[in-house]
Amino acid sequence: MTRDIHLVKEYNDEVRSALENNRKTEYGFLSSGSVAEAEERIEGSDFIRVGQIHYIDISSHQMALK
């Protein structure tokens, strides 16, 4: 049980850190002030350009598989 509690704490810490990084990244994009600077930030990240986006409506009792 102690190990499980420790794993949950580590997971929560990782989630908190990821949320903080996302907040900082979002603020950076919003404060960049120009499209060119935002594009530079995007190119320097691990985002990829996509051609089309398809939306799938999933209700709470269904599951989607890739």
N, C-alpha and C positions, 0 to 999 in steps of 0.2 A: 504494500500500500504506500509506503514511503517513496519508493521508486516512482510509482504512478503520479503521486503528488508532485514530485520533482519534475517529471516530464511535462505535466500540465503547466507548471510554472514556467518552464523553459519555452513551451509553446506560446503561452500568453506574452512572454517577453518578446519573442520573435514577431508576433502579430503587432504588438505595440510599436516595435521598431519599424516594421514595414509601413504601418499607418503614418508614423511620423515622417518617414522618407517620402511617402506619397504626398503628404501635406506640404512639405518643403518644395517638392518638385512642382506641384500645382501652383504654389505661390510664385515660384520662379517663372513659370509660363505666363501667369497673369500679370506679373510685374515687368515682363520683358519689354512691353510697349511696342514691339514691331513684329511683323510676321517673319521677317528674315531671321531675327534672333531666335524666335520660337522654332523655326525650321532647323537652325543650327543645333539647338538643344535636342530636338527630336532625332536628328541624324547621329548625334553623339550617344544616344541611348540604345536600348535593345528593342525598340519598336520596329515593326516591319510595315511596309506599305501594302495595303490590300486593294484589290480592284472592286470587289462588291461585298456588301454585308447582307446576310440573310438572317432574318429574325425568326426565332422559334418561340411560340407561346407555350409555356410549360405551366400547367396547373400544379398545385401543391401535391397531388397524388400521382404524378407521372415522373418518369426519369428519362433523361436524354443520354445517349451513348455516342462517343466519337468513333 
